Amino acid sequence: KQYTAHTAQTTVARFAPSGYYVASGDVSGSVRVWDCVGEGATKGEYHIIGGRINDIAWDGDSQRIIAVGDGKQRFGHCITADSGNSAGEISGHSSQVNSVSIRQQRPLRAATGSDDKSLVFYHGAPFKFNTSLRGKHTNFVYGVAFSPDGGSLVSVGSDKKIWLYDGRTGEVKGQIGDGEHKGSIFGVSWAKDSKQFVTASADQTVKIWDAEAGKVVQNWRLGDEGVVSIANHQVGVAWPSGRSDGLVISLGLSGDLNYLVEGSPNPVRVVSGHQKNIISIGSSDHLGSKADILWTGSSEGRICSWDVTAGVGVSIERETHTNYVSGLAATNEGEGRVYSVGWDDTLRTMDPSTNTFIGGATKLAGQPKAVAASGNRVVIATTSGLEVFQDTKQVSQTTTQVEPTTIAAYKDTVAVGSSDGSVDIYTLSSSSSLESKTKITNSTSPVCSLAFSRNGAHLAVGNSSGKIVVFKTTDYSAAIDRWSSHTGRVTSIAWNPEGTLAVSGSLDTNIFVWSVASPERRAKAANAHKDGVNGVAWIEGGKKIISVGGDAAVKVWKVEGLS
């Protein structure tokens, strides 16, 4: 389930203790309360501060919310979840507030930690300033948390210190674990028995502490031993209540979620994905049992491999692109290879069996727009023309009169879309040269996407105005010109294995599935990706569709009712 009603970048989300609602905040200072059990309906939207929301806390009755952050006139406020009425003030800080926690029992208490190095204790409800605890932390306070039984309060910060307080009075109990963490402590969370808590740090470690003894009882270090990895800095941690397996989940700076279980020295599972706009998608239908393995590339250069059946993604290891991944294509070389092109003007090669890059980066003549596979060769459309590579070596180069925008291939036939609305058809010879065959000039807008059907009988052409025209490849005459429901640039088209259905994605955020037999029929997934659909592909033999988009999400859709 995905909630898409925020109009600004989201920063934090917290479940209500009841489990029925979520409160989420964004960089504009707004907090939305929404239903996480039903259809995701918004219960309320409230503007809290004039800046980024850093943290949110619920009271034990799921009635009140405190939201804090980097405001201009105030750094936080307490409201009722159902109406947004004021239920207290957050005061006593002189800089942005990073963390907030509410005691779940009565008498109600709350605590906030700030960049001003102080922790403020509140009595409620309504919540009012009680005391300011200064001189304990010597740098930014990043995390505060009441224990589930309300007996203790813990604070952590960039000074690598951990302080414990009485949960009812706010009196200082003492400092523990001095020198254990070697980097800033970004997060803290209690176990449901209130006897232990867990911390996450920039030193790449996650530690479980015995609160009474003040000692570490379990330590995990993420990343390769002895290697400093910024991506593995642990910036958040949660010890989910209501579980019996003691699972701890930590968040790395890379966005990876690490599933940790006490007694196990390594994560039992790592969930990877994208943090930025996903630009490209590639699949391979000729890798035997790996037919439902997909690859996705995003705007920051990250490439992930996805096992569709298991629903698990992993990041491709070793040196990746430094920015925008504009295309992915798989060839049948050996046991299969995957090629990627990016706006660092390079071609890179991946081994799908090990999910690693192999060899070095190959420099391209221009900025790559797209890449297509033809047997064991790849053809790349760049700003300066077309380049053909085999086994990472350039075997031919062709200059085009108009700048290419996209490319597709079927066996030795290569189609190249251009900014003037034309599509050039080439034959890829045995010597790897591209020989001009014909030209399609039907489109009045720049061509943005191309796709050959699996049997090569049809070529679908999508343009920037949202129209798709299907051509017969026997004479390149128009077979279907009625697929025009998109209102924005068509970014991706893919055919099902039988060539009877085509799916398209667009910047208008919608996905359409089209029927060749009945061109007037279509299935629509409206608002499929909040910031536009950038890629689509078929999986499970044409039963389902995978889509990617500007919301950094990979989604699976089931297709029914079309043939």
N, C-alpha and C positions, 0 to 999 in steps of 0.2 A: 504494500500500500504506500502511496506517495501523496503528500499534502502539497499543493501547488499554489495556495492562495496568497502567499507573501509576495509583495511587489519589490522587495529589496533582498539582498543577500542575507540568508539566515545564519545565525551565529550559535544558537543554543536551543535545546528542546528538553523538556522534563515531563515525565509521566506524573499524573496525579496519583496519590496513594490509593485511590479507589480503583485505578486501572482503566477508567472509562474515558479520561480526557488527557490531552497533552497541551502544555503551554509552550509556545515557541517564540523566540525573539529574533529581530533582524538589526541590520546596521542603521536603519532609520530611527530606531528607538521604539518601534511598535512591538506589542506582544499580542499574539493571537491564541485563543483557547479553542480547541477543536476536538471533535469526537474521533477517537482512534479505534472504536469498536464497530461502529456502523459505517456510514457512507463518507465519513470525514467532513461532516458539515461544520462550519465555523460557528462557535457559540458566542464569541465576542472578539472584537478587535479594539485594543486600547493603546493609546500613545502615552508612553511612560516618561521618556526623557528625550532630549534633543540630540541624541547620538546613539552609538552602538550599544546594544544590550549584551552584556558579558555573561550574566548568569541569572537563573530563575530558581525560586524555591516555592514549594507548596506547603501549607500547613497540614496537620494530620487529618483534618476533616475534609480535605479537598475543597475548601471554600475560599481560602485566601491565597494570594500570590504576592511574593516580593520579587521585583525585577530590578536589577542593578546594572550599571555600566558606565559609559563615558559620556555623561551629559554636559550641558552648558550651564543651566541654572541649578540643577540638582543631579545627584548621582544614582538615584533610585527612588522607588515608591512602592507602597503596599496597597493592593486593591482587592476587591472581592472578585472572584472568578466569573460569576454569573452576570454581574452588572457593571463592573469597573469602578464602583464607588470606592472612595478612599478608605483604607482600613489601617492607616498609620503612616509615619514619616520615616524616611531614611536620612539621617543627618550625622554630623560628627566627622565627616571626611573632607579632606582638602584636595583630593585627587581621585581619578577614576576608581570605581569599585570593581574588583575582579571576581569576587565570589560571595555567595550568600547561602545561609542554611537556617532552617526553622526547626526548633524542637517540636517533636511530634506529640508530646504530652502536655497536659496543663499542669502548672501555669506555663503559658506559651512564652518562648524566648526565641530570639533571632540573633544571628551574628553575621557581620560582614567584614571582608578583608580587602585592603586597598593598596594602591601604589604609594600612598603616603606612609606606608610601613606600619599602619595601626590596624588593630582589630576593634570593632565597635560592637558592644553588647546591647540588646534591646529587650524591653519588657513589653508584653502585649496580652491580649489585643484590646484596643488598637495599639500598634507597635510604636513605642517612644524610646528615645535615647536614654540609656541607663549609665553606661560607662565606656570610656575609651581606654583600651589597653595598649599603651605605647612602651617602647624600649625593649620589647621582647624580640621582635623581628627587626633586623637591621637593613632589610631591603623589601622589595615588593612582596605583599602577601597574595599568593595565588589561589589558595584553597582553604575553605573552612567547612567543617562537617560535624553535626551533632550525632552522637551514637543513637542507634534505634531505641534504646531504653531511656534516652534522655539524660543519662548520668554524666556523660562526658562530652567535651567539645575539643576538636583538634584543629590546628592551623598549620599550614605549610607555606613556604615561599621561596623566592629566588636566593635567599641567604642560606639555603640548604638545611634549614632548621625545622624541627617539629616541636610544637608546644601543645601541651594538654591543659584543659581548664575544666572546672566544675560546670556541668551542663545547666544547673539551675541558678547558680549565683554568679557565674563568670569568673570566679576566683582562679588564679593560676595554680595549677598542680605542679608543673615543672616541664623541663625540656628533656627529650629523649633522643637517642640515636645521633648524637653529635659526631660528625665526620663520616657517617655511614654513606650518605649520598654525596657524590662528587660534583653534582650539577644541580641547577635549579629544580625544585620540586614543583611540578605543575598541577598535580591532582591527588586527591585523597578520597577514600570511600571505606565505610565500615562494613564489617560482617554482620549478619543478622543477629548474632548472639552478643554483640557489643563488646566482645572480649578482644577482638583483633580488628585491625584496619590495614589497608593497603595503600601504598604511595607509588606514584609514577614520576620519573625524573628525566632530565636532559642528559644524564649520564648513561642512558640506554637501559636503565634497570627498573624493574618493578619489584617492590619488597612488601612482604607481609610482616606486620609487627604484632607482638604481644603487648597490648596496651598497658597492662599492669606491670609487667616486668620491664617494658621499654626495650625489648630486644627483637632483632630480626629472626623470624622463624622460617622464612622462605625467601629466596632471592632468584630472580630471573634476569639474565642479561640478553637483550635482543640484538641480533646482528652477529657478524663473525667475531670470534674471540680476538681481542687485541687490536681490532680495527675500529677506528672512530667513524661512525656513520651518522651524519646529520638526519638522514631519513628515518633512522631508528630512535631518535629522541622520543621519549614517551611523554606525550602532552596531555593525556587524560586517562582515567581509570574508573571502572565501576565494578562493584561487587553486588550483582543482582540479588535482590531478596526473593524469597519464594522458591528457591532452588535447593536441592538436597546434595548436589554434586560439588558444591563449593567453587563453582566456576567464577573466575575473575577475567574481565575483558579490559585490555589496555589499548589505547589508540596511539599509533606512531605518527610522527610528523608527515610521513609519506601517505597517511590515510589508511594504512593497514590496521586491521583489528586483530589483536593477538588473544586467542582463547587459552587461558592459563588455569591449570588445576594443581592445587597444593599436592606436593609429592612427586610431580612430574617436572623434570629439569628443563624441558622445552615446551613451547606452545603445542597444544594438542591440535590446534587448527589456526591457520592464518587466512583471513579474508582480505583479499586485495581488490582494488578497483581504481576508478579514475576520480580525480578531484577537480578536473577541469573539463571544459567542453570537449566531448568526444567527436572527432572529425570524420574518422574513416572506419570502415569495417571490412574484413576479408574472411573468406571461408575456403575450405578445401573439400572437394567432393571425391578426390581420388586417393585418399590416404587410408582406405580400408576401414578399420574399426574407428578411425579418428574422423569420420565424416561429419560429426557434430562438434568439432572443435572450431572455434572462431577466434579471430584476432581483432582487437580494437586499438585505435591510436588516438591520442588526445592532443590538445593545443599546447601542452607543456612538454611534449615529446615522449610521454609515457606510452608503452605498448603493453597490453594485457592479453593473455591467452585464456579462453573460457571453455571449460568442459560443460556443455549445455545440459547434459543429462544430470550431472551432479550439481549444476548451478554454482560452480566454483570458478573464480578467476585468480590467476597468478600473474605477477609482473615478470616481463622478460628481463633476465639478468644480464649483467655486464653493460658496457657503454651503449647508451641509447641515443636517440636524436635529442638535440638541445632545444628544439621547439616544435611547432606545428607539424604533425604527421599527416601529410596530404593524401596518402594512398597506401594500400596493402594488397598484395597479390601472392597466390601460392602456385608453385610449379611442381612438375612431377619428377624433378631431378632426384635420383637416388630414391630415398624413402620419403621424399618431399622436402621442399624448402619454401620459406615464406620471405618475400621481399617487401621492404618498406621504403618509402621516400618521404623526406621531410623538408621543411623550409630552411634547414641548415645546408640545403643544396647537396644532400648526400643520399646514396642508396646503401641500405644495410640489409644483411642476410640473417635469417633466424633458422635455427634447427628446431622444428616443432616437437621432436621427441624429448628434448632436454629443456625446452623453453629458454634458450640462451642465444645471444647473438654470436655468430661465428665470423671469423675474419675481421677485417677492418672496414671502415667506411669508404665508399667509392664516391669521389667527387663528380658532380654532374655539371653540364655546361651551362645550365640555367636553373631557375627556381622550378621545382617539379609541381605540376598541377594534378597529375594522376598517374597510375601505373596499371598495366594489364598483363596477364600471363598468356603466352601462346606456347603450349608444350613445355619445353625446358628453357624457353627464352622469355624475357620480360621486355615490354615496350613502354617507355616512359615519355609522357608529354610534358615538356618544359616550356618556359617562356621563350626559348630560342628555337624550339622545334621538337623533333622526335629522336630518341636514342634507344637502341636495341642492345640489351646485355644478355650474355650467356655465361654462366658460371662466374658471375661478378665482373666479367670483362666486357667492355664496350666492343661490339662487333660491327656496328654501323651507326651513322648519324645522318638525319635528314632535316634540312631547313624548310620551314613552312612559310608561305606568304602571309598568313594570318596567324596570330597567336593562338595556340591550342588551349582549350579549356577542360577537356575531359577525353577519356579514351576507353575503348572496350575491344576485346578480341575473341574470336571463335576460330580455333585451329589456325590456319594461315591467313585468315581475314582480319584486318584491323580497321576499326572505325575511329575517327578522330573528330571530335566536335570543336567548333571554333567560336570566337567572340562575335563573328559577323553572322552567326546563325546557320552556317553551313556545316555539313558533315562530309569529310573526305574518307573514301573507302580505299584501303591499300591491301595489296597482297604481300605477305612476308615470305620472301623466297628462301630457298634452301641455303643460300649464301648470306641470309639475314638482312638483305637489302629490302627496303620498302618501295614497292612499285605501285604508282597511282592507278586505280581501277575505275572509279567513278566519283561523282560528287552529288550530294543531296542538298538542295537549296530551298526547301519548303518553309523553314522556320524564319520568322521575322524578328526573333529575339535570340540573344546568345544561347548556345547549347550548353547545358549544365550537367547532363547525365545521359549515359548511353548504356544499353544492356542487350546483348544477344540472348535469344532463347536457348535452352539447353541443346536443342537439336539444330540450332543455327538457322531455322526457317524465318525468324523474325528479328528485327532490330527495333528496339524502343528508344525514342529520342525525346528527352525532356528539356524544356527551356526555362529561361528566367521569368517568363510570364505565367508559368504554372501549367502549360499545356504539354501533353504527351501525344506523339504521333508514332504509330507502329508501321514499319515498312517491311514488305516482303524482300527477302534477300536474293530471290531469283532475278528480279529486275529493279529492285529498290523503288517500287511504286508503293504509294500509301495504301495500307490495308485497313487501318483504323485511325480516324482523326477526331474521335469524339471523347477522348479522355481529357477533359479540361476542367475538372472540378477544383483543382488546387488554385489558390489565390496568391501564391508566392513561388519563389524559385524551387524547381524540382531538384533536389539534391542527390537522390539515389533511386534506382530502379532495379528490381531483381525478379527473375522468372522462376516459377516452380518447375520441378523436374520434367513434367509432361508438356510444358510450354503452353498450358491452357489458361493460367492465371499469372498476372504480374502485380507486384506490390510496389508502391511508390511512396517516398517521404519527401516532405517539403518544409521550407522555412515558415510556412503558415501553421506549423505545429501538428498538422494532420497526416494520417496514413490512409491511403486508399488501396484496396485490392480490386483489380479489374479482371473482367472475363473476356477472353478472346471470342468465345462463341456468342456471347451476348454483350456487346460493347456498352450497351446502355445500363447494364447492371454493375453495381459496385458495392463494396462494404467499406465502411468508414470507421476509423478510430480517431475521434476528435480530441484535440489537445493532448496528443500522445506524448509529446515532450514540450515542456513549458517554453523553452527558448529555441524551438525549432528541431525538426528531425534531420539528422545528417547522414544516416545510413540505415539500410534495410537488407535483410537476407532471409532465405528460407531454411528451415531446419526440420528434422524428423520426416524426411521424405516429402516435404510440402504440406505437412499438417499444421505447422506453426511458423510464426515469423519472429525474427529478432530485430529490434530497432535500437538505435543509439541517437543521442541528441545533445543539445546544448546544456541540458541539466545534469550532465555527467552520468546519466543512468543508462543501463542496459535492460531492456524490457522484452518479455516474451508474450506473444499474442497467439490465440487459437483462432483459426479460420474455419468458419462454418457457413453453409448456405450458398456457396458459389461453386460453379463447375465450368 
